[in-house]
Amino acid sequence: MKRFMDRNFLLATKTARHLYHDIASKEPIYDFHCHLPPQDIAANKRFANLTEIWLGGDHYKWRQMRTAGIDERLITGEADPYEKFLAWTRTIERLAGNPLYHWTHLELQRYFGINEPLTTESASRIWAKANEALKTEALTVKGIFERMNVYAVGTTDDPVDSLEHHAAIAAGTAPIGKISTRVIPSYRPDKALNIDLPTFPAYIGSLSKASGVEVTSVETAIAALVRRLDAFVAAGCRASDHALEYPPFRVADDAEINRAFAKAMAGEKLTKDEADAWKTRVLVALSAAYADRDVVMQLHLAAIRNVNGRMFRALGPDTGFDASHDHQVSEGLARLLDRMQDAGELPKTVLYTLNPKDYYPLGTLMGAFQGKAPATGASGIVGTGDGIPGKIQLGSAWWFADHKDGMEEQLKALGNLGTLAHFVGMLTDSRSFLSYPRHEYFRRILCGMLGDWVEAGEFPAGEMVERIVADVSFRNAARYFK
């Protein structure tokens, strides 16, 4: 019988084992999109117990605990940490086929040296051993970064954030001290785009204060956002991020958009057309600013948020009540990208979707926007490419799709429609400091798939496939995000 999640986990062929152990496993981690709190990094946070580091804020686990019939008191409530841990243990025992089962056990192996399955029988031993390890310097934030060879972390930050923690980390004056891991802010202006939410007026006040630009119109809103973008770039920002339920597209003149802005600031309800016109105008302006500053634009599509109203009112956002959306994306995204390119130059762009039905629309649309467009009216242009391999990317399998089947599906779609060798690879999108084995999980799946192709005679063994593995594991991201 094969040993449980052993050294050759997910590596069924000799070629796969070579590609993972000799190539992929040696590459650093560039986690270019995550939700780790910068203040916890700066403080070099030490975690009190396994429940705090494992279950605090992890809505992936919370969803499955609710599915298992666990009472909310043991999930987000005030129950004792060990009670919560045991509730998670009862859940994990039954999670065959769920990526959380593999992630949980990879984390036990890599951080705590625990190779037995987590069960109700082993729970007390695992709890005691893990909690002892958490007392050591090896499992502070700095220790985790060093252990997992984390080259860089891209946090997710609002334009109104002061970036004080990033500044302290970069200067080495934060409690974490000098670290080799680069901690980089990413610019996420969703609250400025979401003109149709009741939080918008208050947010505009915060943006005015943070930027020093009094926001009274779409023009001044863009000026304020670009001023804050420049502050982010000065702090090392390499990427922006936008969470879009669907790609908005409606072109209107600024007079109409400003009337919608006035309505929103007065607390009046906007039509979808009014909101889409604002979002289109601001997104297009920001895309030009990103291109000018060589900032990557990330678009996260197709999440429907907070679908359970009662639980949203009780617990707030990001607590496990979101789902995959089924919007049609092709027309809106095509027109939005085309408008961005006409407005200046399309920045490097990563397209993610929470619904795998979108892989072919995204994968074919991105192929239409690679390279650099010639000047308007030019003809017979030769050599208009701007030297960016994979300028427009099909982002990695995301959130509900970042399981084994989902990663393979995304990789195969990219291979079929684009150039897998230029792919920037995996990210955690996580709020947990223990989530770095997800990069290992991805690399094992990548090597398993490429190993199958090599041994089936579909791609040659040797230097080229080895280079693809190294590039997709780390090097492409390091080049792309610079």
N, C-alpha and C positions, 0 to 999 in steps of 0.2 A: 504493500500500500504506500502511495506517495505521502511523504511527510507534509504536515499542515503548513502552508505558506512558507516553504523552505527557501533556500538560496535561489532556486530556479523557478520560483513562483511566476506563472504566466509566460515562462520561457520554454516552449515545448520542443524547440529544435536546437541543434548544435550552433547554428549561425546566430539565432536569437540570443543564446547565452553568451556567445562571444561579443556581439554588438552591445549587449547591456553591460556585462561585467568589465570588459576591456575599454569601452568607449563611453557609453552614456553615463554610467555611474561615476565617472571621474570628472564630469563637467559640473561647474558651480550652478547655483540656482539664481535665476533672474525672475523674481516674482513681481512682474510689472503691473499687476492690478490686484489689490487686496483691500480689506477694510480694517486692518489693524490700527488701533488708536495710537497716534503719535505720542500722546502723553504717557502711555504705558511703555512705549519704547524708550522715551527719554528717561523715565524713572527706573529703567531696568527692572521692571516689575517681577516680583517673586510671588508665586502662586501658593496659596495655603494648602490646597489639596487637589486631588484629581478631579473632583466635581467642578471646582472653580475654573480650572484650565480647560476642561473637556465640555462641560455643559453650560457654562455661563455665556449666554448670547448665541449659542449654536442652534439656530432654528431648524437645520437639517435634522438634528437628533430630536428636537422637540416634536416635530411632525410625526416621527415614527413612534415616539412614546405615546402620543395621543391615539395613534392608530392601535397601539397595543392595549388601550383602555386604561392607561396610567392617569391618575387624578392630577389635575393641573397644579395642586399644591406640591406635588413631587417633581414638577417640571419647571415652572416659573415662580412657584409660591415660596413660602417661608419654611419649608421642611428642612430637617437636618441634612447636611451635605452627604452623609453616608446613606441615608434613606434614598436620596436622589440617585446616588451611584448605584444602589441595588435595583432601583426602578429601571435605570438604563441597562443594567445587566440583564434583567428579565426580558427587556426589549431586544437586546442584541442577540440573544440566544436564538431568536426566531427570524433573523434578518438574512437568511440565505438568499443570494441573488441581489442584495442591495449593496451599493458601494460602501456604505457606512460600515459594513461588516469588515471589508478589507482595510479601509482606512483606520478603523479602530485598532485592528491587530497590527498593522504596520507601525502605528504610533507606539503601541506597547513594546514592540520589538526594538524600534530604533532609538527610543528615548529611555526606556526602562529595562531593556534586556529581558523582557518577559516574552517567552515563546509559546506559552500554553494558551488555549482559547479562554476567553472570558466567559465564565458560566456562574451560575449561582453557587456552585461548589467551590470554584477557584476565587470568587469575588473577594473574600476577606484577605487572602494572601496577596492578591494583586493590589488591593487598596493599600495594605501596609507597605509593600515594597515600593510602589509608586510614590507614596507620600514621603517616604524617607528620601527618595531620589530628588523630590521637589525641594528639599531643604538645601540642596547643594548649589554651588555656583554654576554647575553645568546645565541647570535648568532654569536659570534666570533668562530674560530675553537675550542678553548678550551671549550667554552660554548656548542657547538654542541656535542663534545665528551662526556661531562658530562651528558647532557640531554638525549642522546641516549644510555648511559651506554656502551660505546665502550671500551672493555677490551684491544684490540690490533688492530693495523693497519699494514698490510704488504704492503709497497710501492714497486714500481717497478723501479729498479736502474741499470744503466749500469756499467760494471766492471771498466770503467775509471772514474766514478764519485768519487769525493773526500770524500763523506759521511760527510762533515763538518756540514751539517744541522742536520743529525742524531746524531752526536757527541754532538752538542750544546743542542739538545732536551734531550738526555739522561743525560747530566750533569746539566740540569736545568739552563743553562746560556743563552738560546735563549729567545727572547722577550716573548714567550708563558709561560716561567717560568716552575715551577714544575707541571707536569700533571700525573694523574694516568694511563692514556692510554699509553700502550707501542707502540712506533713507530719503526717499524723493517724494515731494508732494505731487499729487495729480489734481488737476483742475476740474471740478464737477459743478457746473452752474445750473443744475436742474431747477433749483428753486426760482431762479430768475426767468427760466423759460415757462414754468408752469403758471401762466397768467390766469388759468381757469380754476385754480385752487384757492380756498379762502385764506390760506397763509400768505398769499402773494403781497398784499399791501404792507404787512409788517416786514416782510423780507426786503422789500424795496427800501424801506427806511434803514435797515441794517446795511444794505449795499451802499446807500448814499454815505452813511457814516464811515464805513470801512474804506471806501475809495476816495472820499473827499470830493465827489462829484454829486451834485444834487440831481437826483433822477426824477425828471418830470416828463419824459417822452421816450420813445424808442431810441432816438439818437443819443440821448444822455445815458440811457441804460447801457447801450453798447459801449459808450465811452467809459463808463464806470467799470464794466466787465473787462474791457481791454486794459485799463489801468491796473486792475487786480491781477490780470493775467501776467502783466509785466513783472509784478511783484513775485508771482509764483516762478516765473522763468529765472528771475534773479536768485531765487532760493533753490534752483536746480530742477525745476519742473520739466519733464520730458513728454508728458502725455496729458490729454484732457479725457473726460469721460462723460457720456450723456446716456441716461436711461430713458428710452423712448418707447411708449406703448406701441406706437406705429410710426412710420416716417411721415411727419407732417409736411404738407406742401400746399400752400396757397399764396400767391403773389398779390399784394395790395400796395397802394401808395402809403406813404408815411402819415398822411392826414387821416386816412381811415384807421390805420394801426394805432395812432395816438388817441383817436376817439375810443377805441377799445381799451386802451391803457387807462384812460380817465374813468371809464365804466368800472374796470377792475379795481382801481384805487378807491372808488366809492362803494365797493362791496356789491356791485351789481353782477348778475350772472351773464356770462358771455356765451355767444353761440360757438359751435365748433369751428365755423369758418373764421370768426374773429380770433379765436385762440390759435388756430393753425397759421393765420397770417402773421401774428406776433412771433410764433415759434420759428417759422420759416425765415423771417427777416433777421432774427437774432442769430440763428444757426448759421446762416449764410455769411453774415458779418464775422462771426467767430471763426468760421473755417478759414477765411482769408487771413485773419490774425494768426491762427495756428500755422498756416503755411509760411507766413512771413517769419515766424519765430522757430520754425522746424519743430513744432510740437505735434505729436501724434494725436489724431482724433479717434477716440473709441466710441462706437455707437452700439449700445446694448438694446436690442429690440425684443418685443413680443413677450413682455411680462404683464400680466394683469394683476394689479396690486390690491391687497386688503379686501378680499372678496367676502370674508366673513365679518359683517359689520359689528355684530355683538362682541366678538373677540378683539377686533380692532379697537373698539371703544374701551375695552377692558385693559388691553396690553400694549396698544400702539403698533407702529409699523415694524417690519423686519422681525416678526415673531412666529412666522410659519404659516401665514394665511394668504400667500401669493400663489399664482399658477401660470402655466404656459398659455399665451394668447394665440388666437387663430386669425388675426388680421391678415388681409392680403397686403403684401409689402412691395411688390415689384414696381408698380407705376409710381407710387409716391417716392420711393427711394431713388428710382432712376431720375425722376425730375429734380429731386433735391440735390443729388450729386452733380447733375448737369448744371443746375443753377449755381452751385458752389464753384464749379470749374469756370463758368462764364464770368463770375464775380472776381476772379483773380487766378489762383492756382489751387487745385484740390490738395489738401495736406495728405501726408501719409495717414491712412485710415484703416482701422480694424473694425470689421462688421461681425457682431455676435448676434445669435438668435437663440431664444429659449424654446423655439419650436423647430425641430429638425426638418419639417416640411419646407422650411425656407432655405435649406442649404443650396438647392439648385438655383433658385432665384438670386441669392446672394453670390454664389460662386460664378454665375454667368455675368451678372452685373459688374462684378469687380473686374472681370477681364476686359470690359469695355472702357475702363478708366485707368488702366495701367499706363505708365510712362508720363510724359509731359506734353500737354497740348501746344501746338504752334500758335503763334499770334493770330488774332482774328483776321480773316481774309487772306491769310498766307496759303500758298499752294506749292506743291512740289517740294515741301520741306524734307530734308534728309537729316537724320540724327537728332530728332527732337526728344528722345528719351532723356530722363534726368538722372540716370545712373542709380536708381533705387530698386534693387531686386525685390519683387513682392510688395510694391508700394501700397497696393490695396490688398488687405488680408481678409481671409475667412477665419474669424477668431475661433479659438478652441471650443470644444463642447462645454457648455456653460450650465451651471446650476443643476437643473433637473436632468441635464443630458451628460454630466461629466462622470458617467459610469463606464464600464468596459465596452458595452455595446455602443454607447453614445460616442465615445472617443474613436472607436474603430469606424463608425459611420461617418463622422466628421472628417477623419483622415482620408478615408476612401473617396468621399465626395471631393475633397481638395485635390487628391491625386488625379481623379478623373477630370476635373474641370480646370485646375490651375497647376501650380508647381509646388509639390510637397517639399522639395528641397529648400524653398525660400520661406517656409512657414516659421513664424516666430514662437510657436510652441505653447507651453502650458503656463497657467497662472492659478493661484489658489482661489481668488475671489472670496477670501475667508476672513472671519473675525477671530480665528483661533491661532495662537502661536504654535500649536502642535501640528498644523496642517501641511507642513512641508513634505511629508511622505507622499502627498498627492502628486508631486513632481516625479517621484520614483515610480508611482503607479502608472502615470502617463508614459514614462520612458520605457517601462517594461512592456506595455501594450504596443508602443511604437516599434520596439525591437522585435517583439513577437510577430507583428504583422510583416515587417520587412524581412525577417528571417524566413517566414513562410514563402514570401515571393522569391527570395534567393534560392531556397531549396526546391521550389517548383520550377526553377529555370526561367522565371519571369524577369529577373534582374540579376546582373552579375555580382558575384562576391568580390570583395576587395576594397580598394581605397575609396571608390565613389560612394558605396553604401555606408561605409564607415564615416565619411565626411558628412553625409546627409544626417546621420544619427547625431554627430557632435553639433552640427549646425542647428538642428531642430531642438535639441536639448537645451542649448544655451547661446551659441555664438550668433545665430541670426538675431535674437532679441538684443544682444549687446550691441550689434551693429545698427539695428533698426532704431532703437531708442537712444543710441549714442551715450 
